């Protein structure tokens, strides 16, 4: 039990439930991020309980010991960074709510996630990947047709896999060739796609989705074999399988997002346009996320610089 407003004692379960409501409503984080943050906070509280401490008795040494255990277990830098962010967000919120007098995480240092770029496929390899997906779709298997549409959309729009699986049928406009997605912070954007993706989606909607739809399907765009909305794991598995079958470097949906952004930059698109396509809140994020090849930079230099 811990302190609260007006001396009211609150349980860890109650406090975590209130924190969950804050994350979902006030901060507008995605469901995935909310689940991850709550899991991290609950893990910290369980760690404290094993040491005979209540949630409000956690101090900086306890936090450091908790993260140290993560290091000993071989957790990645990205996981450690997220866990640090989660407990800092929790304790800062608890202080604002009057549930804690001081913030024990204020001086908590955590490693920054390593800046590792996902796999970027060359244009010819990406073409082999989507053509392989199309070839499998010609077998008539509705799931194969769905996977073809999913791969085309991921590469064409640069959408996050979570954004794609959350899309509904009404979010697709085949006339304008656009897809409406809801990104981080519940920000909505409309992204374009080309004729190959439009063809794949059209075939899927006309021939495959009607064979997958069930009473519980609702408006979901991409459906599984039993009629439920597909989840991110299913799409990731499909992309990995298609990459293997196409004989290209293994790639994940996030790699296709990065591939799309990189190909746009290599084709001459400006960084601001790529930022808007990807749904990044700041240009700095896009600059870290995308890179322009050394060859393109050299060509640009040789064409433009007087002393090239």
C-alpha positions in Angstrom: 0.0 0.0 0.0 1.2 3.5 -0.7 0.4 7.1 0.0 -2.1 9.1 -2.0 -4.1 12.2 -2.1 -5.2 13.4 1.3 -3.4 10.6 3.0 -5.4 7.9 1.2 -3.4 4.7 0.8 -3.5 3.2 -2.6 -2.4 -0.3 -3.7 0.1 -1.0 -6.4 -2.7 -2.5 -8.5 -4.8 0.6 -8.3 -1.9 2.9 -9.0 -0.9 0.9 -12.1 -4.5 0.9 -13.3 -4.6 4.7 -13.1 -1.2 5.0 -14.8 -2.6 2.8 -17.6 -5.6 5.2 -18.1 -3.2 8.1 -18.1 -1.0 6.5 -20.8 -3.9 5.6 -23.0 -5.8 8.9 -22.7 -3.5 11.7 -21.8 -0.4 10.7 -23.7 -2.1 9.0 -26.7 0.4 6.2 -26.9 -0.2 3.1 -29.0 -1.6 0.0 -27.4 1.7 -1.8 -27.9 3.7 0.9 -26.0 1.1 1.0 -23.2 1.4 -2.8 -22.7 5.2 -2.6 -22.7 5.3 0.3 -20.2 2.8 -1.4 -17.9 4.7 -4.7 -18.1 7.9 -2.9 -17.2 6.3 -1.1 -14.2 4.7 -4.3 -12.9 8.1 -6.1 -13.3 9.7 -3.4 -11.2 7.0 -3.7 -8.5 7.5 -7.5 -8.4 11.2 -7.0 -8.1 10.6 -4.6 -5.1 8.1 -7.0 -3.5 10.7 -9.8 -3.5 12.9 -7.5 -1.4 10.1 -6.7 1.0 9.4 -3.3 -0.4 6.1 -1.6 -1.4 5.8 0.2 -4.7 6.2 3.6 -3.1 9.4 2.5 -1.3 11.3 2.0 -4.5 14.4 4.3 -4.5 17.3 4.9 -6.9 19.4 2.0 -5.7 16.5 -0.4 -6.2 16.0 1.0 -9.7 19.7 0.5 -10.5 19.6 -3.0 -9.1 16.5 -3.8 -11.2 18.2 -2.6 -14.4 21.4 -4.4 -13.4 19.5 -7.6 -13.3 18.3 -6.9 -16.8 21.9 -6.4 -17.9 22.9 -9.7 -16.3 20.1 -11.5 -18.2 21.5 -10.1 -21.4 18.7 -7.7 -22.3 19.4 -5.5 -25.2 20.2 -1.8 -25.0 16.8 -1.0 -26.6 15.0 -3.0 -23.9 17.0 -1.3 -21.1 16.3 2.1 -22.6 12.5 1.4 -22.9 12.4 0.1 -19.3 14.1 3.2 -18.1 11.7 5.4 -20.0 8.7 3.4 -18.6 9.7 3.8 -14.9 10.7 7.4 -15.4 7.3 8.1 -16.9 5.5 6.2 -14.1 7.3 8.0 -11.2 7.1 11.5 -12.8 3.3 10.9 -13.2 3.0 9.6 -9.6 4.7 12.8 -8.3 2.3 15.0 -10.4 -0.7 13.1 -9.0 0.5 13.5 -5.5 1.1 9.8 -5.0 4.8 10.3 -4.3 6.6 13.1 -2.7 9.8 12.7 -4.7 10.8 11.0 -8.0 13.3 8.3 -7.4 14.0 7.9 -11.1 15.0 11.5 -11.7 18.7 10.6 -11.7 18.3 7.2 -13.3 20.7 6.8 -16.2 19.9 4.2 -18.9 21.8 3.4 -22.1 20.4 4.8 -25.3 19.4 2.2 -27.9 22.0 1.4 -30.4 21.4 3.2 -33.7 21.0 0.1 -35.9 19.4 0.5 -39.3 17.1 -2.3 -40.4 17.8 -4.2 -43.6 17.4 -2.2 -46.7 16.8 -4.2 -49.9 18.0 -2.9 -53.2 15.4 -2.1 -55.8 15.9 -5.3 -57.8 15.6 -7.5 -54.6 12.5 -5.7 -53.5 11.0 -6.3 -57.0 11.8 -10.0 -56.7 10.2 -10.1 -53.3 6.9 -8.6 -54.4 6.9 -10.6 -57.6 7.3 -13.8 -55.6 4.4 -12.8 -53.4 2.3 -12.2 -56.6 3.3 -15.6 -58.0 2.1 -17.4 -54.8 -1.1 -15.4 -54.9 -1.8 -16.9 -58.3 -2.4 -20.2 -56.6 -5.7 -18.8 -55.4 -5.0 -19.3 -51.7 -6.7 -16.3 -50.1 -4.0 -16.0 -47.5 -1.4 -15.8 -50.2 -3.4 -13.1 -51.9 -3.6 -11.3 -48.6 0.1 -11.5 -48.1 0.8 -10.2 -51.5 -1.5 -7.2 -50.8 0.2 -6.6 -47.4 3.8 -6.7 -48.8 2.8 -4.3 -51.7 1.2 -1.9 -49.2 4.1 -2.0 -46.7 6.6 -1.2 -49.4 4.4 1.3 -51.3 3.3 3.3 -48.2 6.1 2.9 -45.8 3.5 2.3 -43.1 4.4 0.6 -39.8 3.1 -3.0 -39.6 0.9 -2.0 -36.6 -0.7 0.8 -38.7 -1.4 -1.6 -41.6 -3.0 -4.4 -39.5 -5.2 -1.8 -37.7 -6.5 -0.5 -41.1 -10.1 -1.1 -42.1 -11.6 -1.6 -45.5 -12.9 2.0 -45.6 -9.4 3.3 -45.0 -8.5 2.2 -48.5 -9.4 4.5 -51.5 -8.5 2.6 -54.6 -9.7 5.5 -56.8 -7.2 8.0 -55.2 -4.8 5.1 -54.4 -4.4 6.2 -50.7 -4.4 4.5 -47.4 -5.5 6.2 -44.2 -3.5 5.1 -41.2 -3.3 6.0 -37.5 0.2 6.3 -36.2 1.9 7.0 -32.9 0.0 9.3 -30.6 -3.2 8.4 -32.6 -2.1 10.8 -35.3 -3.9 10.1 -38.6 -2.3 10.5 -42.0 -3.2 9.6 -45.5 -0.4 8.0 -47.6 -0.4 7.3 -51.3 0.4 4.0 -53.1 1.1 3.1 -56.7 -0.7 1.1 -59.3 1.0 -2.3 -58.4 -0.2 -2.0 -54.8 -3.6 -0.9 -56.0 -3.9 -3.9 -58.2 -2.9 -6.3 -55.4 -5.4 -4.7 -53.0 -8.1 -4.8 -55.6 -7.6 -8.5 -56.2 -7.5 -9.2 -52.5 -10.8 -7.3 -51.8 -12.6 -8.9 -54.8 -11.4 -12.5 -54.6 -9.7 -13.3 -51.3 -11.3 -11.2 -48.5 -14.8 -12.5 -49.2 -13.5 -16.1 -48.7 -11.9 -15.2 -45.4 -14.6 -13.0 -43.9 -16.6 -14.3 -40.9 -19.2 -13.0 -38.5 -16.5 -11.6 -36.3 -14.4 -10.0 -39.0 -15.9 -6.5 -38.7 -14.4 -3.9 -41.0 -10.8 -5.2 -40.7 -8.9 -4.9 -44.0 -6.5 -7.8 -43.6 -8.0 -11.0 -42.3 -6.6 -14.3 -41.1 -7.7 -17.7 -42.3 -10.3 -17.9 -39.5 -11.7 -14.5 -40.3 -10.1 -12.5 -37.5 -8.1 -9.3 -38.1 -4.5 -10.3 -38.7 -1.9 -9.4 -36.0 1.6 -8.0 -36.5 3.2 -11.4 -35.8 1.3 -13.0 -38.7 2.4 -10.3 -41.1 6.0 -10.5 -39.9 6.0 -14.2 -40.5 4.7 -13.8 -44.0 7.3 -11.2 -44.9 10.1 -13.4 -43.6 8.8 -16.4 -45.5 8.4 -14.4 -48.7 11.9 -13.0 -48.5 13.3 -16.5 -48.0 11.2 -17.8 -51.0 12.4 -14.9 -53.2 16.0 -15.6 -52.3 16.7 -12.1 -51.0 18.1 -10.9 -47.7 15.9 -11.6 -44.8 13.7 -8.6 -44.1 11.0 -7.6 -41.7 8.1 -5.3 -42.2 10.1 -2.5 -40.6 12.8 -3.2 -43.1 10.3 -2.7 -45.9 9.3 0.7 -44.3 13.0 1.7 -44.3 13.5 0.4 -47.8 10.6 2.5 -49.0 12.0 5.6 -47.4 15.5 5.0 -48.7 14.3 4.3 -52.3 12.3 7.6 -52.2 15.4 9.5 -51.1 17.6 7.8 -53.7 14.9 8.7 -56.3 15.1 12.4 -55.4 12.3 12.8 -52.9 13.0 15.6 -50.3 13.3 14.8 -46.6 10.2 16.7 -45.6 8.0 14.6 -47.9 9.5 11.4 -46.5 8.9 12.7 -43.0 5.2 13.2 -43.9 4.9 9.8 -45.5 6.5 8.0 -42.5 4.4 10.0 -39.9 7.4 11.3 -38.0 6.7 14.1 -35.6 10.1 15.8 -36.2 12.5 15.9 -39.1 15.3 14.8 -36.8 13.6 11.4 -36.4 13.5 11.0 -40.2 17.1 12.0 -40.5 18.1 9.2 -38.1 15.7 6.8 -39.7 16.6 7.3 -43.3 20.0 7.6 -45.0 21.1 8.7 -48.4 23.5 6.3 -50.1 27.1 7.4 -50.4 26.8 6.9 -54.2 24.0 9.4 -54.4 25.8 11.9 -52.3 28.8 11.6 -54.5 26.8 12.0 -57.7 25.1 15.1 -56.3 28.5 16.5 -55.2 30.0 15.9 -58.6 27.1 17.5 -60.4 26.8 20.5 -58.2 30.1 21.5 -56.6 32.4 23.8 -58.5 35.4 22.0 -57.2 34.2 18.4 -57.6 
